[in-house]
Amino acid sequence: MAVTGFVTIRDFNGEVSTTRFWLPNITSVNWTGVTQDLDEIADAIADGGMIRGEVIDVGYTQSFPRSSAAVTDEEAQREKKWVVHYTDTNEFLDAPGAIPNPGYNKKFTFEIATALLTGHMVSGSGEDVADLDEPEVAAMVAALEANVRSPYNNQTAYGTAPFIRIDKIVYAGRRN
């Protein structure tokens, strides 16, 4: 399992850049030490007199490789994306309902690269919008709604679904 640390920096214009680097695999035994290493890296970047911007985010991802296969479809281009528009539907962050969710009813987006349009679009709509009732799209929507969180309700305990509602999925290509 590959572990990647990251430090995100914002510039004067509000644009962000993310620096990524490898970390040791994280286990229950070394978690504290690895996260301390990550803090030391971020502090060195932020406080070391080497950058003018502001460190706004620090973290790590632990990935689980799934495939090393070559992509053979030349239409599979990262610029062809589905932009998923969703709403946070968790009113509270706890089961008793004592902690209000500051993201409740707020709208968010994320992107999925290499969009395939064939058979997934709303016909005759004049928009580049996926048909949420089309079986493959509906299956993806069901999985996303059951598992994706907003930046606000990502600490919500499991078992308090639904987490989000997919509002629409829009195609965004290189020129859109």
Backbone as CSV, one residue per row, in Angstrom:
resi,resn,N_x,N_y,N_z,CA_x,CA_y,CA_z,C_x,C_y,C_z
1,MET,0.849,-1.174,0.000,0.000,0.000,0.000,0.891,1.232,0.000
2,ALA,0.788,2.017,-1.038,1.606,3.210,-1.176,1.010,4.368,-0.383
3,VAL,1.865,5.082,0.345,1.428,6.240,1.120,2.107,7.480,0.549
4,THR,1.285,8.472,0.208,1.777,9.717,-0.346,1.398,10.856,0.584
5,GLY,2.398,11.626,1.011,2.126,12.828,1.783,1.947,13.995,0.834
6,PHE,1.258,15.030,1.296,1.104,16.216,0.453,1.057,17.478,1.297
7,VAL,1.517,18.570,0.678,1.430,19.906,1.251,0.847,20.790,0.153
8,THR,-0.244,21.469,0.459,-0.896,22.345,-0.514,-0.601,23.790,-0.145
9,ILE,-0.190,24.573,-1.155,0.225,25.963,-0.952,-0.631,26.873,-1.815
10,ARG,-1.111,27.979,-1.224,-1.899,28.973,-1.969,-1.016,30.166,-2.281
11,ASP,-1.148,30.698,-3.516,-0.364,31.869,-3.901,-1.188,33.147,-3.734
12,PHE,-0.622,34.275,-4.104,-1.253,35.586,-3.959,-2.584,35.672,-4.692
13,ASN,-2.683,34.995,-5.838,-3.905,35.042,-6.644,-4.955,34.034,-6.210
14,GLY,-4.686,33.293,-5.153,-5.639,32.303,-4.663,-5.519,30.957,-5.361
15,GLU,-4.539,30.811,-6.237,-4.330,29.533,-6.907,-3.547,28.609,-5.986
16,VAL,-3.832,27.308,-6.100,-3.170,26.345,-5.224,-2.302,25.388,-6.015
17,SER,-1.246,24.941,-5.368,-0.345,23.920,-5.900,-0.129,22.900,-4.795
18,THR,-0.033,21.642,-5.203,0.165,20.581,-4.229,1.477,19.867,-4.498
19,THR,2.288,19.756,-3.460,3.541,19.027,-3.509,3.283,17.649,-2.907
20,ARG,3.663,16.607,-3.628,3.449,15.232,-3.148,4.792,14.538,-2.989
21,PHE,4.866,13.650,-1.992,6.089,12.910,-1.716,5.715,11.607,-1.027
22,TRP,6.611,10.637,-1.102,6.366,9.325,-0.502,6.625,9.351,0.995
23,LEU,5.834,8.577,1.717,6.014,8.367,3.153,6.082,6.868,3.423
24,PRO,6.562,6.468,4.601,6.520,5.034,4.937,5.073,4.548,5.005
25,ASN,4.862,3.277,4.727,3.526,2.721,4.892,3.057,2.946,6.322
26,ILE,1.810,3.323,6.476,1.274,3.654,7.794,0.594,2.432,8.399
27,THR,0.949,2.153,9.645,0.361,1.049,10.405,-0.119,1.606,11.742
28,SER,-0.782,0.774,12.504,-1.222,1.216,13.833,-0.030,1.468,14.751
29,VAL,1.099,0.850,14.466,2.296,1.009,15.298,3.016,2.320,14.997
30,ASN,3.110,2.711,13.711,3.927,3.880,13.371,3.128,5.121,12.986
31,TRP,1.811,5.094,13.104,0.968,6.207,12.672,1.412,7.532,13.292
32,THR,1.644,7.552,14.597,2.040,8.789,15.275,3.364,9.317,14.731
33,GLY,4.331,8.434,14.532,5.630,8.860,14.018,5.554,9.383,12.594
34,VAL,4.788,8.715,11.734,4.685,9.155,10.344,3.946,10.491,10.254
35,THR,2.886,10.666,11.026,2.181,11.952,10.991,3.041,13.068,11.588
36,GLN,3.884,12.745,12.550,4.830,13.736,13.075,5.832,14.117,11.988
37,ASP,6.326,13.124,11.225,7.228,13.403,10.099,6.555,14.349,9.106
38,LEU,5.296,14.093,8.821,4.539,14.925,7.886,4.441,16.361,8.401
39,ASP,4.162,16.525,9.676,4.112,17.867,10.271,5.465,18.566,10.172
40,GLU,6.538,17.828,10.405,7.877,18.413,10.320,8.202,18.860,8.898
41,ILE,7.796,18.078,7.912,7.999,18.457,6.511,7.225,19.732,6.189
42,ALA,5.946,19.760,6.587,5.112,20.936,6.317,5.647,22.177,7.017
43,ASP,6.081,22.017,8.276,6.646,23.154,9.012,7.920,23.655,8.355
44,ALA,8.758,22.739,7.874,10.000,23.137,7.208,9.703,23.921,5.936
45,ILE,8.677,23.500,5.204,8.296,24.215,3.987,7.710,25.581,4.336
46,ALA,6.805,25.607,5.312,6.095,26.844,5.651,6.980,27.859,6.363
47,ASP,7.822,27.385,7.257,8.569,28.292,8.120,10.043,28.415,7.758
48,GLY,10.476,27.728,6.703,11.887,27.686,6.379,12.387,28.809,5.499
49,GLY,11.541,29.790,5.181,11.979,30.905,4.356,12.176,30.545,2.902
50,MET,11.546,29.448,2.454,11.733,28.983,1.085,10.528,29.268,0.183
51,ILE,9.388,29.640,0.771,8.199,29.926,-0.039,7.599,31.262,0.367
52,ARG,6.866,31.881,-0.550,6.182,33.139,-0.270,4.700,32.922,-0.006
53,GLY,4.184,31.790,-0.453,2.760,31.505,-0.300,2.424,31.008,1.096
54,GLU,1.212,30.513,1.233,0.696,30.049,2.520,0.387,28.560,2.437
55,VAL,0.918,27.765,3.370,0.566,26.354,3.437,-0.856,26.277,3.979
56,ILE,-1.760,25.703,3.188,-3.171,25.676,3.587,-3.682,24.285,3.913
57,ASP,-2.925,23.248,3.525,-3.416,21.896,3.736,-2.237,20.940,3.782
58,VAL,-2.297,19.993,4.698,-1.261,18.979,4.846,-1.975,17.661,5.096
59,GLY,-1.481,16.602,4.501,-2.113,15.315,4.755,-1.405,14.185,4.051
60,TYR,-2.067,13.053,4.020,-1.525,11.902,3.321,-2.667,11.093,2.741
61,THR,-2.321,10.312,1.740,-3.268,9.358,1.184,-2.584,8.002,1.172
62,GLN,-3.343,7.001,1.471,-2.834,5.648,1.391,-3.592,4.979,0.266
63,SER,-2.884,4.623,-0.787,-3.563,4.072,-1.952,-3.386,2.566,-2.022
64,PHE,-4.300,1.945,-2.721,-4.321,0.509,-2.900,-4.310,0.239,-4.401
65,PRO,-3.124,0.038,-4.992,-3.014,-0.110,-6.442,-3.982,-1.165,-6.990
66,ARG,-4.632,-0.823,-8.137,-5.616,-1.725,-8.725,-5.190,-2.257,-10.076
67,SER,-4.433,-1.469,-10.845,-4.074,-1.936,-12.183,-2.832,-1.211,-12.677
68,SER,-2.043,-1.946,-13.434,-0.911,-1.335,-14.116,-1.069,-1.489,-15.628
69,ALA,-2.269,-1.881,-16.052,-2.537,-2.128,-17.468,-2.473,-0.841,-18.277
70,ALA,-1.988,-0.950,-19.502,-1.949,0.191,-20.420,-3.361,0.498,-20.909
71,VAL,-3.652,1.775,-21.118,-4.951,2.190,-21.659,-4.844,2.148,-23.173
72,THR,-5.750,1.416,-23.817,-5.683,1.240,-25.270,-6.686,2.109,-26.027
73,ASP,-7.633,2.723,-25.325,-8.636,3.574,-25.966,-8.074,4.984,-26.079
74,GLU,-7.736,5.420,-27.297,-7.124,6.739,-27.454,-8.094,7.881,-27.168
75,GLU,-9.384,7.587,-27.031,-10.359,8.607,-26.624,-10.352,8.826,-25.108
76,ALA,-9.651,7.994,-24.367,-9.556,8.133,-22.911,-8.582,9.267,-22.602
77,GLN,-9.112,10.469,-22.515,-8.314,11.667,-22.278,-8.736,12.307,-20.955
78,ARG,-7.766,12.705,-20.154,-8.073,13.264,-18.831,-8.863,14.549,-18.903
79,GLU,-8.760,15.267,-20.040,-9.492,16.538,-20.179,-10.992,16.329,-20.373
80,LYS,-11.403,15.134,-20.753,-12.829,14.808,-20.904,-13.323,14.333,-19.546
81,LYS,-14.107,15.167,-18.874,-14.452,14.881,-17.486,-15.955,14.919,-17.238
82,TRP,-16.348,14.139,-16.253,-17.669,14.296,-15.653,-17.469,15.193,-14.429
83,VAL,-18.230,16.263,-14.345,-18.212,17.108,-13.153,-19.461,16.745,-12.355
84,VAL,-19.249,16.156,-11.204,-20.340,15.684,-10.363,-20.733,16.812,-9.408
85,HIS,-21.983,17.264,-9.507,-22.523,18.309,-8.634,-23.357,17.616,-7.561
86,TYR,-23.050,17.908,-6.292,-23.786,17.246,-5.221,-24.071,18.190,-4.067
87,THR,-25.027,17.777,-3.232,-25.442,18.542,-2.059,-25.216,17.688,-0.821
88,ASP,-24.690,18.294,0.231,-24.519,17.624,1.523,-25.903,17.497,2.153
89,THR,-26.330,16.274,2.448,-27.682,16.050,2.984,-27.710,15.672,4.458
90,ASN,-26.545,15.660,5.114,-26.524,15.341,6.543,-26.777,16.604,7.353
91,GLU,-27.908,16.658,8.013,-28.231,17.838,8.804,-27.379,17.915,10.070
92,PHE,-27.068,16.745,10.625,-26.293,16.704,11.869,-25.085,15.804,11.701
93,LEU,-24.036,16.069,12.462,-22.812,15.288,12.388,-22.781,14.125,13.372
94,ASP,-23.810,14.011,14.202,-23.866,12.917,15.165,-25.258,12.294,15.139
95,ALA,-25.364,11.063,15.634,-26.638,10.342,15.613,-27.710,10.995,16.480
96,PRO,-27.394,11.524,17.662,-28.454,12.143,18.455,-28.983,13.462,17.875
97,GLY,-28.230,14.064,16.937,-28.677,15.322,16.345,-28.311,16.544,17.161
98,ALA,-27.213,16.478,17.882,-26.803,17.604,18.727,-25.790,18.515,18.044
99,ILE,-25.076,17.990,17.048,-24.023,18.768,16.392,-24.473,19.108,14.977
100,PRO,-24.853,20.372,14.733,-25.287,20.748,13.383,-24.133,20.667,12.382
101,ASN,-24.442,20.245,11.177,-23.447,20.149,10.109,-23.374,21.498,9.397
102,PRO,-22.235,22.193,9.450,-22.131,23.495,8.785,-22.209,23.397,7.262
103,GLY,-22.066,22.188,6.714,-22.155,22.008,5.273,-23.526,21.572,4.787
104,TYR,-24.480,21.435,5.723,-25.815,20.953,5.361,-26.438,21.823,4.270
105,ASN,-26.888,21.178,3.211,-27.532,21.802,2.049,-26.578,22.641,1.196
106,LYS,-25.277,22.599,1.476,-24.322,23.301,0.616,-23.997,22.417,-0.585
107,LYS,-23.628,23.069,-1.677,-23.345,22.372,-2.928,-21.847,22.287,-3.167
108,PHE,-21.413,21.147,-3.725,-20.010,20.868,-3.980,-19.864,20.174,-5.326
109,THR,-18.623,20.064,-5.806,-18.350,19.327,-7.036,-17.055,18.536,-6.891
110,PHE,-16.933,17.512,-7.702,-15.661,16.844,-7.929,-15.681,16.320,-9.357
111,GLU,-14.507,15.979,-9.874,-14.390,15.572,-11.272,-13.970,14.116,-11.386
112,ILE,-14.438,13.485,-12.468,-14.029,12.134,-12.823,-13.486,12.209,-14.245
113,ALA,-12.214,11.888,-14.413,-11.535,12.029,-15.708,-11.911,10.930,-16.693
114,THR,-11.642,11.163,-17.946,-11.817,10.272,-19.096,-13.275,9.880,-19.326
115,ALA,-14.169,10.867,-19.281,-15.606,10.629,-19.435,-15.946,9.937,-20.751
116,LEU,-16.875,8.995,-20.693,-17.430,8.312,-21.856,-18.848,8.830,-22.040
117,LEU,-19.127,9.451,-23.176,-20.427,10.069,-23.406,-21.456,9.115,-23.985
118,THR,-21.033,8.180,-24.814,-21.944,7.330,-25.558,-22.942,6.636,-24.643
119,GLY,-24.235,6.878,-24.902,-25.297,6.200,-24.174,-25.597,6.747,-22.802
120,HIS,-24.875,7.759,-22.361,-25.069,8.245,-21.001,-25.680,9.643,-20.924
121,MET,-25.921,10.274,-22.056,-26.376,11.667,-22.057,-27.896,11.766,-22.108
122,VAL,-28.421,12.861,-21.587,-29.848,13.168,-21.702,-30.084,13.539,-23.160
123,SER,-30.923,12.789,-23.850,-31.118,13.051,-25.276,-32.033,14.251,-25.482
124,GLY,-31.638,15.096,-26.428,-32.450,16.245,-26.796,-32.475,17.370,-25.790
125,SER,-31.646,17.307,-24.768,-31.692,18.344,-23.731,-30.953,19.608,-24.149
126,GLY,-30.032,19.475,-25.114,-29.230,20.620,-25.514,-28.107,20.913,-24.544
127,GLU,-28.019,20.141,-23.460,-26.958,20.300,-22.477,-26.090,19.051,-22.473
128,ASP,-24.898,19.194,-21.991,-24.004,18.053,-21.847,-24.161,17.470,-20.447
129,VAL,-25.346,16.890,-20.188,-25.684,16.377,-18.867,-25.946,14.881,-18.954
130,ALA,-25.405,14.138,-18.003,-25.632,12.699,-17.960,-27.061,12.402,-17.541
131,ASP,-27.614,11.329,-18.100,-28.959,10.860,-17.765,-28.867,10.047,-16.479
132,LEU,-29.321,10.604,-15.364,-29.204,9.945,-14.062,-30.052,8.680,-13.967
133,ASP,-30.998,8.489,-14.900,-31.834,7.288,-14.909,-31.244,6.175,-15.774
134,GLU,-30.228,6.472,-16.571,-29.575,5.456,-17.396,-28.909,4.464,-16.448
135,PRO,-29.055,3.156,-16.670,-28.606,2.156,-15.675,-27.169,2.289,-15.183
136,GLU,-26.202,2.510,-16.083,-24.811,2.609,-15.622,-24.577,3.867,-14.808
137,VAL,-25.215,4.968,-15.219,-25.100,6.223,-14.479,-25.785,6.072,-13.128
138,ALA,-26.977,5.472,-13.119,-27.721,5.279,-11.865,-26.935,4.428,-10.874
139,ALA,-26.237,3.414,-11.382,-25.425,2.570,-10.495,-24.283,3.372,-9.877
140,MET,-23.643,4.221,-10.691,-22.558,5.053,-10.163,-23.104,6.053,-9.147
141,VAL,-24.253,6.664,-9.454,-24.866,7.624,-8.538,-25.184,6.959,-7.202
142,ALA,-25.738,5.757,-7.238,-26.075,5.047,-5.998,-24.824,4.805,-5.153
143,ALA,-23.734,4.401,-5.787,-22.495,4.164,-5.046,-21.916,5.456,-4.489
144,LEU,-21.967,6.531,-5.282,-21.441,7.814,-4.819,-22.262,8.353,-3.655
145,GLU,-23.592,8.308,-3.787,-24.444,8.842,-2.722,-24.280,8.086,-1.412
146,ALA,-23.999,6.809,-1.488,-23.855,5.999,-0.274,-22.493,6.141,0.390
147,ASN,-21.503,6.634,-0.353,-20.140,6.581,0.174,-19.373,7.886,0.185
148,VAL,-19.694,8.837,-0.673,-18.953,10.099,-0.742,-19.464,11.035,0.346
149,ARG,-18.570,11.797,0.896,-18.919,12.796,1.918,-18.555,14.180,1.409
150,SER,-19.102,15.194,2.043,-18.687,16.563,1.743,-17.488,16.893,2.622
151,PRO,-16.831,18.023,2.362,-15.720,18.408,3.240,-16.178,18.643,4.682
152,TYR,-17.458,18.850,4.896,-17.967,19.124,6.242,-18.381,17.860,6.981
153,ASN,-18.995,16.905,6.280,-19.506,15.734,7.001,-18.604,14.522,6.866
154,ASN,-17.323,14.739,6.550,-16.426,13.604,6.371,-16.025,12.934,7.687
155,GLN,-16.399,13.488,8.805,-16.124,12.853,10.094,-17.351,12.133,10.646
156,THR,-18.469,12.216,9.909,-19.701,11.591,10.347,-19.513,10.086,10.455
157,ALA,-20.048,9.502,11.509,-19.913,8.064,11.711,-20.657,7.290,10.625
158,TYR,-20.161,6.097,10.332,-20.849,5.244,9.381,-22.216,4.880,9.937
159,GLY,-23.142,4.604,9.036,-24.472,4.206,9.460,-25.442,5.366,9.555
160,THR,-25.021,6.568,9.183,-25.919,7.722,9.248,-26.261,8.230,7.846
161,ALA,-26.199,7.333,6.851,-26.506,7.706,5.457,-27.952,8.183,5.369
162,PRO,-28.332,8.979,4.387,-27.522,9.368,3.241,-26.576,10.514,3.593
163,PHE,-25.456,10.540,2.869,-24.443,11.551,3.114,-24.592,12.729,2.152
164,ILE,-24.815,12.401,0.875,-24.946,13.433,-0.156,-26.070,13.066,-1.109
165,ARG,-26.455,14.041,-1.947,-27.406,13.810,-3.038,-26.740,14.301,-4.317
166,ILE,-26.647,13.446,-5.316,-26.119,13.859,-6.609,-27.190,14.679,-7.310
167,ASP,-26.875,15.922,-7.650,-27.830,16.806,-8.308,-27.769,16.676,-9.826
168,LYS,-26.555,16.638,-10.358,-26.391,16.446,-11.793,-24.935,16.090,-12.060
169,ILE,-24.731,15.506,-13.228,-23.382,15.155,-13.679,-23.238,15.767,-15.071
170,VAL,-22.282,16.685,-15.210,-22.126,17.470,-16.430,-20.814,17.090,-17.111
171,TYR,-20.862,16.979,-18.438,-19.638,16.714,-19.191,-18.879,18.027,-19.375
172,ALA,-17.571,17.975,-19.097,-16.706,19.131,-19.320,-15.514,18.654,-20.112
173,GLY,-15.416,19.106,-21.355,-14.300,18.715,-22.202,-13.222,19.767,-22.200
174,ARG,-12.290,19.603,-23.078,-11.140,20.498,-23.156,-11.587,21.938,-23.382
175,ARG,-12.663,22.149,-24.122,-13.098,23.510,-24.446,-14.344,23.942,-23.691
176,ASN,-14.854,23.121,-22.780,-16.072,23.483,-22.037,-15.708,24.215,-20.760
